[in-house]
Amino acid sequence: MKTLDEFVQLFAEQFEETEQDLFAPETKFRTLDEWSSLISLSIIAMVDEEFDVALKGADVGNADTIEDLYNIVISKL
């Protein structure tokens, strides 16, 4: 199983223009300038590939921080 830090790194890799040092467990990802529905879909695809967990848009919507989303993913394992 991947750690929270590994999840943060995988999450950050979905962004092309955002500085990597802006990503931390407590980052409120929807406040990032680059956040979009397309990146949301990329996150969902990454979680499916890396964790074999099918996230829904509502799962992403229910998370405020990257750590919140990680906890949702872990709860579905």
DSSP file (Angstrom, degrees, kcal/mol; ACC not computed):
  #  RESIDUE AA STRUCTURE BP1 BP2  ACC     N-H-->O    O-->H-N    N-H-->O    O-->H-N    TCO  KAPPA ALPHA  PHI   PSI    X-CA   Y-CA   Z-CA
    1    1 A M              0   0    0      0, 0.0     2,-0.2     0, 0.0    50,-0.1   0.000 360.0 360.0 360.0 142.2    0.0    0.0    0.0
    2    2 A K        -     0   0    0     48,-0.1     2,-0.1     1,-0.1    48,-0.0  -0.505 360.0-123.7 -80.3 146.6    1.2    3.5   -0.8
    3    3 A T     >  -     0   0    0     -2,-0.2     4,-2.2     1,-0.1     5,-0.1  -0.303  27.4-103.5 -80.8 170.0    1.9    6.0    1.9
    4    4 A L  H  > S+     0   0    0      1,-0.2     4,-2.6     2,-0.2     5,-0.2   0.903 123.4  53.0 -59.6 -42.4    0.4    9.4    2.2
    5    5 A D  H  > S+     0   0    0      1,-0.2     4,-2.0     2,-0.2    -1,-0.2   0.896 108.8  49.1 -62.7 -40.0    3.6   11.0    1.0
    6    6 A E  H  > S+     0   0    0      2,-0.2     4,-2.5     1,-0.2    -1,-0.2   0.893 110.4  51.5 -65.3 -38.9    3.6    8.7   -2.1
    7    7 A F  H  X S+     0   0    0     -4,-2.2     4,-2.8     2,-0.2    -2,-0.2   0.916 107.7  51.9 -63.4 -43.1   -0.1    9.7   -2.7
    8    8 A V  H  X S+     0   0    0     -4,-2.6     4,-2.6     1,-0.2    -1,-0.2   0.910 110.5  49.1 -59.3 -42.4    0.8   13.4   -2.5
    9    9 A Q  H  X S+     0   0    0     -4,-2.0     4,-1.8     2,-0.2    -2,-0.2   0.930 112.3  46.6 -63.9 -46.0    3.6   12.8   -5.1
   10   10 A L  H  < S+     0   0    0     -4,-2.5     4,-0.4     1,-0.2    -2,-0.2   0.895 112.9  51.0 -62.3 -39.9    1.3   10.9   -7.4
   11   11 A F  H >< S+     0   0    0     -4,-2.8     3,-1.6     1,-0.2     4,-0.2   0.936 109.0  50.7 -60.9 -47.8   -1.4   13.6   -7.0
   12   12 A A  H >< S+     0   0    0     -4,-2.6     3,-1.9     1,-0.3    -1,-0.2   0.827  98.8  66.4 -61.9 -33.3    1.2   16.4   -7.8
   13   13 A E  T 3< S+     0   0    0     -4,-1.8    -1,-0.3     1,-0.3    -2,-0.2   0.660  88.7  67.5 -65.1 -14.6    2.3   14.6  -11.0
   14   14 A Q  T <  S+     0   0    0     -3,-1.6     2,-0.4    -4,-0.4    -1,-0.3   0.618  90.4  76.5 -79.0 -11.8   -1.2   15.2  -12.4
   15   15 A F    <   -     0   0    0     -3,-1.9    20,-0.0    -4,-0.2     5,-0.0  -0.841  55.7-176.1-103.1 134.4   -0.4   18.9  -12.5
   16   16 A E  S    S+     0   0    0     -2,-0.4    -1,-0.1    18,-0.1    -4,-0.0   0.783  81.5  31.0 -97.3 -32.0    1.8   20.4  -15.2
   17   17 A E  S    S+     0   0    0      2,-0.1     2,-0.4    17,-0.0    -1,-0.1   0.536  93.0  97.3-109.5  -8.6    2.1   24.0  -14.3
   18   18 A T  S    S-     0   0    0     -6,-0.2    -3,-0.1     1,-0.1     5,-0.1  -0.684  81.2-108.2 -88.9 134.3    1.8   24.1  -10.5
   19   19 A E    >   -     0   0    0     -2,-0.4     3,-1.8     1,-0.1     4,-0.2  -0.336  22.1-133.2 -59.2 134.4    5.0   24.2   -8.4
   20   20 A Q  G >  S+     0   0    0      1,-0.3     3,-1.6     2,-0.2    -1,-0.1   0.779 101.4  67.3 -62.8 -28.1    5.6   20.8   -6.7
   21   21 A D  G 3  S+     0   0    0      1,-0.3    -1,-0.3     3,-0.0    -2,-0.1   0.566  87.2  69.7 -73.7  -4.7    6.4   22.5   -3.4
   22   22 A L  G <  S+     0   0    0     -3,-1.8     2,-0.6   -10,-0.0    -1,-0.3   0.565  82.1  91.0 -82.6  -9.0    2.7   23.6   -3.1
   23   23 A F    <   +     0   0    0     -3,-1.6   -15,-0.0    -4,-0.2     3,-0.0  -0.790  46.7 136.6 -97.6 123.4    1.6   20.0   -2.6
   24   24 A A    >   -     0   0    0     -2,-0.6     3,-2.1   -16,-0.0    42,-0.4  -0.940  67.6 -93.6-151.0 164.8    1.4   18.7    0.9
   25   25 A P  T 3  S+     0   0    0      0, 0.0    42,-2.6     0, 0.0    43,-0.4   0.852 125.8  49.4 -53.2 -34.8   -1.2   16.5    2.8
   26   26 A E  T 3  S+     0   0    0     40,-0.2     2,-0.2    39,-0.2    -3,-0.0   0.409  80.9 126.9 -88.3   4.1   -2.9   19.7    4.0
   27   27 A T    <   -     0   0    0     -3,-2.1    39,-1.4     1,-0.1     2,-1.3  -0.430  59.5-139.0 -64.3 127.4   -3.1   21.3    0.5
   28   28 A K    >   -     0   0    0     37,-0.2     3,-2.0    -2,-0.2     4,-0.3  -0.739  22.6-166.8 -85.8  92.9   -6.7   22.4   -0.3
   29   29 A F  G >  S+     0   0    0     -2,-1.3     3,-1.4    35,-0.3     6,-0.2   0.740  76.0  63.8 -63.5 -28.8   -6.3   21.2   -3.9
   30   30 A R  G 3  S+     0   0    0     34,-0.4    -1,-0.3     1,-0.3    35,-0.1   0.655  96.1  61.5 -71.4 -11.8   -9.4   22.9   -5.3
   31   31 A T  G <  S+     0   0    0     -3,-2.0    -1,-0.3     3,-0.0    -2,-0.2   0.557  79.2 108.4 -87.8  -7.9   -7.9   26.3   -4.5
   32   32 A L  S X  S-     0   0    0     -3,-1.4     3,-1.5    -4,-0.3   -14,-0.0  -0.483  75.5-129.9 -70.3 137.9   -4.9   25.7   -6.9
   33   33 A D  T 3  S+     0   0    0      1,-0.3    -1,-0.1    -2,-0.2    -3,-0.0   0.834 106.6  52.0 -56.5 -35.4   -5.1   27.8  -10.0
   34   34 A E  T 3  S+     0   0    0      2,-0.0    -1,-0.3     5,-0.0     5,-0.2   0.588  80.0 120.5 -81.2 -10.4   -4.6   24.8  -12.3
   35   35 A W    <   +     0   0    0     -3,-1.5     2,-0.3    -6,-0.2    -5,-0.0  -0.296  35.4 148.9 -59.3 134.3   -7.4   22.7  -10.7
   36   36 A S     >  -     0   0    0      1,-0.1     4,-2.1     0, 0.0     5,-0.1  -0.942  62.8 -95.4-154.9 172.5  -10.0   21.8  -13.3
   37   37 A S  H  > S+     0   0    0     -2,-0.3     4,-2.0     1,-0.2     5,-0.1   0.832 123.1  57.3 -65.2 -30.8  -12.5   19.0  -14.1
   38   38 A L  H  > S+     0   0    0      2,-0.2     4,-1.9     1,-0.2    -1,-0.2   0.906 107.2  46.3 -66.5 -41.5   -9.9   17.5  -16.4
   39   39 A I  H  > S+     0   0    0      2,-0.2     4,-2.5     1,-0.2    -2,-0.2   0.880 108.4  57.4 -68.3 -36.1   -7.4   17.2  -13.6
   40   40 A S  H  X S+     0   0    0     -4,-2.1     4,-2.3     1,-0.2    -2,-0.2   0.924 107.3  47.6 -57.4 -44.3  -10.1   15.8  -11.4
   41   41 A L  H  X S+     0   0    0     -4,-2.0     4,-2.4     1,-0.2    -1,-0.2   0.875 109.6  53.6 -64.9 -37.0  -10.6   13.0  -14.0
   42   42 A S  H  X S+     0   0    0     -4,-1.9     4,-2.5     2,-0.2    -2,-0.2   0.889 108.4  49.7 -63.3 -39.5   -6.8   12.5  -14.1
   43   43 A I  H  X S+     0   0    0     -4,-2.5     4,-2.6     2,-0.2    -2,-0.2   0.928 110.3  50.0 -64.3 -45.2   -6.8   12.0  -10.3
   44   44 A I  H  X S+     0   0    0     -4,-2.3     4,-2.0     1,-0.2    11,-0.4   0.911 112.8  47.0 -59.9 -42.9   -9.7    9.5  -10.5
   45   45 A A  H  X S+     0   0    0     -4,-2.4     4,-2.4     2,-0.2    -1,-0.2   0.896 111.1  51.5 -66.1 -40.8   -7.7    7.6  -13.3
   46   46 A M  H  X S+     0   0    0     -4,-2.5     4,-3.2     2,-0.2     5,-0.3   0.917 109.9  49.3 -62.5 -43.6   -4.5    7.7  -11.2
   47   47 A V  H  X>S+     0   0    0     -4,-2.6     4,-2.4     1,-0.2     6,-1.0   0.904 111.1  50.1 -63.5 -40.6   -6.3    6.3   -8.2
   48   48 A D  H  X5S+     0   0    0     -4,-2.0     4,-1.0     4,-0.2    -1,-0.2   0.921 116.7  41.1 -62.3 -43.7   -7.8    3.5  -10.3
   49   49 A E  H  <5S+     0   0    0     -4,-2.4    -2,-0.2     2,-0.2    -1,-0.2   0.925 124.1  34.7 -70.8 -46.0   -4.4    2.6  -11.8
   50   50 A E  H  <5S+     0   0    0     -4,-3.2    -3,-0.2    -5,-0.2    -2,-0.2   0.799 135.6  20.0 -83.2 -30.1   -2.3    2.9   -8.6
   51   51 A F  H  <5S-     0   0    0     -4,-2.4    -3,-0.2    -5,-0.3    -2,-0.2   0.495  91.4-126.3-118.5  -8.8   -4.8    1.7   -6.0
   52   52 A D     << +     0   0    0     -4,-1.0     2,-0.4    -5,-0.6    -4,-0.2   0.903  66.3 135.6  56.5  42.4   -7.4   -0.3   -8.0
   53   53 A V        -     0   0    0     -6,-1.0     2,-1.0    -9,-0.1    -1,-0.2  -0.981  53.6-139.0-122.4 131.7  -10.1    1.9   -6.4
   54   54 A A        -     0   0    0     -2,-0.4     2,-0.2    22,-0.1    -9,-0.1  -0.792  24.1-167.4 -93.6 102.7  -12.9    3.4   -8.4
   55   55 A L        -     0   0    0     -2,-1.0     2,-0.3   -11,-0.4    -7,-0.1  -0.556   7.4-145.2 -83.1 153.4  -13.5    7.0   -7.1
   56   56 A K    >>  -     0   0    0     -2,-0.2     4,-1.6     1,-0.1     3,-0.7  -0.775  28.4-108.2-110.5 162.0  -16.5    8.9   -8.0
   57   57 A G  H 3> S+     0   0    0     -2,-0.3     4,-2.5     1,-0.3     5,-0.2   0.864 120.8  58.6 -55.8 -36.2  -16.7   12.7   -8.6
   58   58 A A  H 3> S+     0   0    0      1,-0.2     4,-1.8     2,-0.2    -1,-0.3   0.846 100.1  56.7 -64.1 -33.4  -18.6   13.0   -5.3
   59   59 A D  H <4 S+     0   0    0     -3,-0.7     4,-0.5     2,-0.2    -1,-0.2   0.929 110.0  44.2 -62.8 -44.0  -15.6   11.4   -3.5
   60   60 A V  H >< S+     0   0    0     -4,-1.6     3,-1.2     1,-0.2    -2,-0.2   0.914 113.0  52.6 -64.8 -42.1  -13.3   14.1   -4.9
   61   61 A G  H 3< S+     0   0    0     -4,-2.5    -1,-0.2     1,-0.3    -2,-0.2   0.782 104.9  55.5 -64.4 -27.8  -16.0   16.7   -4.1
   62   62 A N  T 3< S+     0   0    0     -4,-1.8     2,-0.4    -5,-0.2    -1,-0.3   0.563  94.0  84.4 -82.8  -8.4  -16.2   15.5   -0.5
   63   63 A A    <   -     0   0    0     -3,-1.2     3,-0.1    -4,-0.5     4,-0.0  -0.803  48.6-179.3 -98.7 134.2  -12.5   16.0    0.1
   64   64 A D  S    S+     0   0    0     -2,-0.4   -34,-0.4     1,-0.1   -35,-0.3   0.784  71.7  29.1 -94.7 -35.8  -11.0   19.3    1.1
   65   65 A T  S  > S-     0   0    0    -37,-0.2     4,-1.9   -36,-0.1   -37,-0.2  -0.733  84.2-108.1-121.6 168.6   -7.4   18.4    1.2
   66   66 A I  H  > S+     0   0    0    -39,-1.4     4,-2.4   -42,-0.4   -40,-0.2   0.894 121.7  54.0 -62.2 -39.0   -5.1   15.8   -0.5
   67   67 A E  H  > S+     0   0    0    -42,-2.6     4,-2.6     2,-0.2    -1,-0.2   0.892 104.2  54.7 -63.9 -38.9   -5.0   13.9    2.8
   68   68 A D  H  > S+     0   0    0    -43,-0.4     4,-1.8     2,-0.2    -1,-0.2   0.931 110.1  46.7 -57.2 -45.2   -8.8   13.8    2.9
   69   69 A L  H  X S+     0   0    0     -4,-1.9     4,-2.5     1,-0.2    -2,-0.2   0.904 109.9  53.1 -66.0 -41.0   -8.8   12.2   -0.5
   70   70 A Y  H  X S+     0   0    0     -4,-2.4     4,-2.8     1,-0.2    -1,-0.2   0.921 108.1  51.1 -56.9 -44.9   -6.1    9.8    0.5
   71   71 A N  H  X S+     0   0    0     -4,-2.6     4,-2.0     1,-0.2    -1,-0.2   0.865 108.6  51.4 -64.2 -35.9   -8.3    8.7    3.5
   72   72 A I  H  X S+     0   0    0     -4,-1.8     4,-0.8     2,-0.2    -1,-0.2   0.926 111.1  48.2 -64.0 -45.1  -11.3    8.2    1.2
   73   73 A V  H >< S+     0   0    0     -4,-2.5     3,-1.3     1,-0.2     4,-0.4   0.943 111.6  49.0 -60.2 -48.3   -9.1    6.0   -1.1
   74   74 A I  H >< S+     0   0    0     -4,-2.8     3,-1.3     1,-0.3    -1,-0.2   0.861 105.6  58.0 -61.6 -36.8   -7.8    4.0    1.8
   75   75 A S  H 3< S+     0   0    0     -4,-2.0    -1,-0.3     1,-0.3    -2,-0.2   0.711 104.8  52.7 -67.3 -18.3  -11.3    3.5    3.2
   76   76 A K  T <<        0   0    0     -3,-1.3    -1,-0.3    -4,-0.8    -2,-0.2   0.462 360.0 360.0 -95.4  -3.4  -12.3    1.8   -0.2
   77   77 A L    <         0   0    0     -3,-1.3    -1,-0.2    -4,-0.4    -2,-0.1   0.495 360.0 360.0 -72.6 360.0   -9.4   -0.7   -0.2
